[in-house]
Amino acid sequence: MSPARLANCSGSGVENGLEQLRDIHSPDPVGWWVPAPGYWLILLLAIALLVYWMWRHRRYQLRRVAVRELEAIVTAYESHQDDEKLANEISTLLRRVAISFAPRKEVASALGQQWIATLQALPESHAFEFSEDVAEFLSVGLYQRHSEIPIQQLISECRQWIGVLPKREGLS
């Protein structure tokens, strides 16, 4: 400051200015939740991701359950080596899965070629056909004594069939 200005600042002028100042007051305490827009955006994003994950998880649930059950059937077959038991268990699994996708009346009453047509029609977006041996076995071979069972082919084609099933919201 210049000396001229310092001369104008007498003791009484400074005291007079200090009297005009107000006391310092502290701001309001901050709450436990600061509702800033960024926090709301992060919360909404987290909820949206959770909902998407749950929807996607349920969408593939039927396929996962069917594959798990097929693998359990194959594992049990490796210990008992009973071809007829394996064939019956796979046929039951196919019927249960098919009932989850189509009306129960259609699937439960289907036999023979109608049963094969029902199975092949379920994968709507993919054309899937069982091989001739497996189709014949599933349609009539299960009901005949000592019919020749194409075990490895049956297991392989059942895995493929389950893999091309349409996406579904869960078990019905």
C-alpha positions as CSV (number, residue, x, y, z in Angstrom):
1,M,0.0,0.0,0.0
2,S,1.1,3.5,-0.6
3,P,2.0,5.7,2.3
4,A,-0.8,8.1,1.5
5,R,-3.4,5.4,1.8
6,L,-1.8,4.2,5.0
7,A,-2.2,7.7,6.4
8,N,-5.9,7.6,5.7
9,C,-6.3,4.3,7.7
10,S,-6.4,5.7,11.1
11,G,-7.0,3.5,14.2
12,S,-10.6,4.5,14.5
13,G,-11.5,3.7,10.8
14,V,-10.1,0.1,11.2
15,E,-12.0,-0.4,14.4
16,N,-15.1,0.9,12.8
17,G,-14.8,-1.6,9.9
18,L,-14.2,-4.5,12.3
19,E,-17.5,-3.7,14.1
20,Q,-19.4,-4.0,10.8
21,L,-18.3,-7.6,10.2
22,R,-20.6,-10.4,11.3
23,D,-19.6,-13.5,13.2
24,I,-18.4,-16.6,11.3
25,H,-21.1,-19.3,11.2
26,S,-20.4,-22.9,10.1
27,P,-22.4,-24.6,7.3
28,D,-25.1,-27.1,8.0
29,P,-23.8,-30.6,8.8
30,V,-23.6,-32.9,5.8
31,G,-26.1,-35.8,5.9
32,W,-25.2,-39.5,5.5
33,W,-26.6,-39.5,1.9
34,V,-25.7,-36.8,-0.5
35,P,-28.4,-37.0,-3.2
36,A,-26.3,-35.6,-6.0
37,P,-27.4,-36.5,-9.5
38,G,-24.3,-38.6,-10.1
39,Y,-25.2,-40.9,-7.2
40,W,-28.8,-41.4,-8.5
41,L,-27.4,-42.2,-12.0
42,I,-25.0,-44.8,-10.6
43,L,-27.9,-46.3,-8.5
44,L,-30.2,-46.5,-11.6
45,L,-27.4,-48.0,-13.7
46,A,-26.7,-50.7,-11.0
47,I,-30.4,-51.5,-10.8
48,A,-30.7,-51.8,-14.6
49,L,-27.6,-54.1,-14.7
50,L,-29.1,-56.3,-12.0
51,V,-32.4,-56.6,-13.7
52,Y,-30.7,-57.4,-17.0
53,W,-28.6,-60.1,-15.4
54,M,-31.6,-61.7,-13.7
55,W,-33.6,-61.7,-17.0
56,R,-30.7,-63.2,-18.9
57,H,-30.0,-65.8,-16.2
58,R,-33.7,-67.0,-16.2
59,R,-33.8,-67.0,-20.0
60,Y,-31.3,-69.8,-20.3
61,Q,-32.3,-71.6,-17.1
62,L,-34.3,-74.4,-18.8
63,R,-31.4,-75.3,-21.1
64,R,-29.0,-75.3,-18.2
65,V,-31.2,-77.6,-16.2
66,A,-31.8,-79.9,-19.1
67,V,-28.1,-80.2,-19.9
68,R,-27.3,-80.8,-16.3
69,E,-29.9,-83.6,-16.1
70,L,-28.7,-85.2,-19.3
71,E,-25.1,-85.2,-18.0
72,A,-26.3,-86.8,-14.8
73,I,-28.1,-89.5,-16.8
74,V,-24.9,-90.1,-18.9
75,T,-22.8,-90.3,-15.7
76,A,-25.2,-92.8,-14.1
77,Y,-25.1,-94.8,-17.4
78,E,-21.3,-95.0,-17.2
79,S,-21.7,-96.9,-13.9
80,H,-24.7,-99.2,-14.6
81,Q,-24.1,-99.7,-18.4
82,D,-27.9,-100.5,-18.9
83,D,-28.8,-99.3,-22.4
84,E,-32.5,-99.7,-21.9
85,K,-32.5,-97.7,-18.7
86,L,-30.5,-94.9,-20.4
87,A,-32.9,-94.8,-23.3
88,N,-35.9,-94.6,-21.1
89,E,-34.3,-91.8,-18.9
90,I,-33.4,-89.8,-22.0
91,S,-36.8,-90.2,-23.5
92,T,-38.4,-89.0,-20.2
93,L,-36.1,-86.0,-20.1
94,L,-36.9,-85.1,-23.7
95,R,-40.7,-85.3,-23.0
96,R,-40.3,-83.2,-19.8
97,V,-38.3,-80.5,-21.7
98,A,-40.8,-80.6,-24.6
99,I,-43.7,-80.1,-22.2
100,S,-42.0,-77.0,-21.0
101,F,-42.1,-75.5,-24.5
102,A,-45.3,-76.8,-26.0
103,P,-48.8,-77.4,-24.7
104,R,-49.0,-80.4,-22.5
105,K,-51.8,-82.0,-24.4
106,E,-49.8,-82.0,-27.7
107,V,-46.6,-83.3,-26.2
108,A,-48.0,-85.8,-23.7
109,S,-50.1,-87.6,-26.2
110,A,-47.6,-87.6,-29.1
111,L,-46.3,-91.0,-30.1
112,G,-44.3,-92.4,-33.1
113,Q,-43.7,-90.1,-35.9
114,Q,-45.9,-87.4,-34.4
115,W,-43.5,-87.4,-31.3
116,I,-40.5,-87.0,-33.6
117,A,-42.2,-84.2,-35.5
118,T,-43.0,-82.5,-32.2
119,L,-39.4,-82.7,-31.0
120,Q,-38.1,-81.4,-34.3
121,A,-40.6,-78.5,-34.4
122,L,-39.6,-77.1,-31.0
123,P,-36.3,-75.4,-32.1
124,E,-38.2,-72.7,-34.0
125,S,-35.3,-70.7,-35.2
126,H,-33.1,-73.6,-36.1
127,A,-33.9,-76.5,-38.4
128,F,-33.1,-79.6,-36.3
129,E,-33.6,-83.1,-37.4
130,F,-32.7,-86.3,-35.6
131,S,-30.8,-88.8,-37.6
132,E,-32.9,-91.7,-39.0
133,D,-31.6,-94.2,-36.5
134,V,-32.3,-91.9,-33.5
135,A,-35.7,-90.8,-34.8
136,E,-36.7,-94.4,-35.4
137,F,-35.5,-95.5,-32.0
138,L,-37.3,-92.6,-30.2
139,S,-40.5,-93.2,-32.1
140,V,-40.8,-97.0,-31.9
141,G,-37.6,-98.6,-30.6
142,L,-38.3,-97.7,-27.0
143,Y,-41.4,-99.9,-27.1
144,Q,-39.7,-103.0,-28.6
145,R,-37.8,-105.6,-26.9
146,H,-34.1,-105.9,-27.7
147,S,-34.1,-103.1,-30.2
148,E,-30.7,-101.8,-31.2
149,I,-29.9,-98.6,-29.4
150,P,-27.6,-96.1,-31.0
151,I,-26.3,-94.9,-27.6
152,Q,-23.6,-92.4,-28.4
153,Q,-25.6,-91.0,-31.3
154,L,-28.6,-90.6,-29.1
155,I,-26.7,-88.8,-26.4
156,S,-25.0,-86.5,-28.9
157,E,-28.2,-85.6,-30.8
158,C,-30.0,-85.0,-27.5
159,R,-27.3,-82.5,-26.5
160,Q,-27.6,-80.8,-29.8
161,W,-31.4,-80.6,-29.6
162,I,-31.2,-79.1,-26.1
163,G,-28.6,-76.6,-27.4
164,V,-30.9,-75.2,-30.2
165,L,-34.0,-74.9,-28.1
166,P,-35.6,-71.4,-28.1
167,K,-34.9,-69.1,-25.2
168,R,-37.4,-69.4,-22.5
169,E,-38.3,-67.5,-19.4
170,G,-38.0,-70.6,-17.2
171,L,-39.6,-73.8,-16.3
172,S,-43.4,-74.1,-16.8
